[in-house]
Amino acid sequence: MKKIESTRMFVTLALTGLISFGMAGCGGPKAAVKPEPVVKAEPAPVPPIEFGKSYFQYNTASLSTAAKDALKKDADLLLARPEVKISVDGHCDERGTDEYNMELGWKRAYAARDYLKKMGIDESRLFPASYGRSRPAVIGNDEAIWNKNRRVELSERK
């Protein structure tokens, strides 16, 4: 009988100790778990759009087939990037007066802008300007040079 009582007492003490030990672990402060730092990924830089150039015949603001083809490619690029705003810059060759070339540069810029609008580009994204003959692409005075200066160039507005 003494053996049963001592076994019972041992079991009771052992269980009490285990319960006390378990409860002590639950009631104390929890171990702090340091959270992993949140790293914000920087968005990948968006490359600038590389536009073509639209060239014009002497003394005209009419878009040639080649100019329309170049603008169509530019419109496709712009449709894929609806957040981009564009400068539409009209240029002329060196012949004629400053006043005449400024006016012709405006007509070329507006011709390109109107064509881009037809291609689905919202007018609020397009900013025409004229530089007349003040910003030649190349310097010289023969027909090959003049052909390169009679143009419309598109560029992203910052």
C-alpha positions as CSV (number, residue, x, y, z in Angstrom):
1,M,0.0,0.0,0.0
2,K,2.8,2.3,0.8
3,K,4.3,1.6,-2.6
4,I,1.0,2.6,-4.3
5,E,0.8,5.8,-2.3
6,S,4.3,6.7,-3.0
7,T,3.8,6.0,-6.7
8,R,0.6,8.0,-6.7
9,M,2.4,10.9,-4.9
10,F,5.3,10.7,-7.5
11,V,2.9,10.8,-10.4
12,T,0.9,13.7,-8.8
13,L,4.1,15.7,-8.2
14,A,5.4,15.0,-11.7
15,L,2.1,16.0,-13.3
16,T,1.9,19.2,-11.2
17,G,5.5,20.1,-12.1
18,L,4.8,19.5,-15.8
19,I,1.6,21.6,-15.7
20,S,3.4,24.4,-13.8
21,F,6.3,24.3,-16.2
22,G,3.9,24.5,-19.2
23,M,1.8,27.3,-17.7
24,A,4.9,29.3,-16.9
25,G,6.0,29.2,-20.5
26,C,2.5,30.4,-21.7
27,G,2.2,33.3,-19.3
28,G,5.6,34.9,-19.8
29,P,6.7,37.4,-22.4
30,K,6.8,36.0,-25.9
31,A,10.0,35.9,-27.8
32,A,10.2,38.8,-30.1
33,V,10.4,37.8,-33.8
34,K,12.1,40.4,-35.9
35,P,10.1,40.9,-39.1
36,E,11.9,40.8,-42.4
37,P,12.4,44.3,-43.7
38,V,10.1,45.2,-46.6
39,V,12.1,46.1,-49.6
40,K,10.2,48.2,-52.2
41,A,11.2,47.2,-55.7
42,E,12.0,50.2,-57.8
43,P,10.0,50.1,-61.1
44,A,12.2,49.3,-64.1
45,P,13.1,52.5,-66.0
46,V,10.9,52.9,-69.1
47,P,13.1,53.4,-72.1
48,P,12.4,56.6,-74.1
49,I,10.5,56.2,-77.4
50,E,12.6,56.5,-80.5
51,F,10.5,58.3,-83.1
52,G,11.1,58.4,-86.8
53,K,11.2,61.7,-88.8
54,S,8.7,62.9,-91.3
55,Y,10.2,64.7,-94.3
56,F,8.5,67.2,-96.6
57,Q,8.8,68.4,-100.2
58,Y,10.0,72.0,-100.8
59,N,7.4,74.7,-99.9
60,T,4.7,72.3,-98.7
61,A,3.1,71.0,-95.5
62,S,1.5,68.0,-97.3
63,L,2.3,64.7,-95.8
64,S,3.9,62.3,-98.3
65,T,3.2,58.5,-98.2
66,A,6.6,58.1,-96.5
67,A,5.8,60.7,-93.9
68,K,2.5,59.1,-93.2
69,D,4.2,55.7,-92.8
70,A,6.7,57.2,-90.3
71,L,3.9,58.8,-88.4
72,K,1.9,55.6,-88.4
73,K,4.8,53.8,-86.7
74,D,5.1,56.6,-84.2
75,A,1.3,56.4,-83.5
76,D,1.7,52.7,-82.8
77,L,4.4,53.4,-80.2
78,L,2.3,56.2,-78.6
79,L,-0.8,54.0,-78.4
80,A,1.3,51.5,-76.4
81,R,2.4,54.3,-74.0
82,P,-0.7,56.5,-73.3
83,E,1.0,58.4,-70.5
84,V,3.5,60.0,-72.9
85,K,3.1,63.6,-74.1
86,I,4.7,64.6,-77.3
87,S,6.3,67.7,-78.9
88,V,5.5,67.9,-82.6
89,D,8.2,70.2,-84.0
90,G,8.0,71.6,-87.5
91,H,11.3,72.5,-89.3
92,C,12.2,74.1,-92.6
93,D,15.3,74.4,-94.8
94,E,17.2,77.7,-95.0
95,R,15.5,79.1,-98.0
96,G,12.8,81.8,-97.6
97,T,12.3,84.5,-94.9
98,D,12.3,83.7,-91.2
99,E,8.6,84.7,-91.1
100,Y,7.7,82.4,-94.0
101,N,9.6,79.5,-92.6
102,M,8.1,79.9,-89.1
103,E,4.6,79.8,-90.7
104,L,5.5,76.8,-92.8
105,G,7.0,75.0,-89.7
106,W,3.6,75.5,-87.9
107,K,1.7,74.1,-90.9
108,R,4.0,71.0,-90.9
109,A,3.6,70.5,-87.2
110,Y,-0.2,70.7,-87.4
111,A,-0.3,68.4,-90.4
112,A,1.6,65.8,-88.4
113,R,-0.5,66.4,-85.2
114,D,-3.7,66.0,-87.2
115,Y,-2.5,62.8,-88.7
116,L,-1.6,61.4,-85.3
117,K,-5.1,62.3,-84.1
118,K,-6.5,60.3,-87.0
119,M,-4.4,57.4,-85.8
120,G,-6.1,57.5,-82.3
121,I,-3.7,59.7,-80.4
122,D,-5.5,62.1,-78.1
123,E,-4.9,65.8,-79.0
124,S,-4.2,66.6,-75.3
125,R,-1.0,64.6,-75.6
126,L,0.3,66.5,-78.7
127,F,2.1,69.9,-78.5
128,P,2.9,71.4,-81.9
129,A,5.7,74.0,-82.3
130,S,7.6,75.6,-85.2
131,Y,11.3,76.2,-85.3
132,G,11.3,77.4,-88.9
133,R,14.9,77.3,-90.2
134,S,16.5,77.9,-86.8
135,R,17.4,74.3,-85.9
136,P,18.7,72.6,-89.0
137,A,19.4,68.9,-88.8
138,V,22.5,69.3,-91.0
139,I,24.4,72.3,-92.3
140,G,24.9,73.0,-95.9
141,N,23.1,74.4,-98.9
142,D,22.3,71.8,-101.5
143,E,19.2,69.8,-102.2
144,A,20.4,66.7,-100.3
145,I,21.0,68.9,-97.2
146,W,17.7,70.8,-97.6
147,N,15.7,67.5,-97.8
148,K,16.9,66.6,-94.3
149,N,16.0,69.9,-92.8
150,R,12.4,70.0,-94.1
151,R,10.9,67.7,-91.4
152,V,8.7,67.1,-88.4
153,E,10.4,65.6,-85.4
154,L,8.5,64.1,-82.4
155,S,10.0,64.0,-78.9
156,E,8.8,63.1,-75.4
157,R,7.9,66.1,-73.3
158,K,9.4,65.9,-69.8
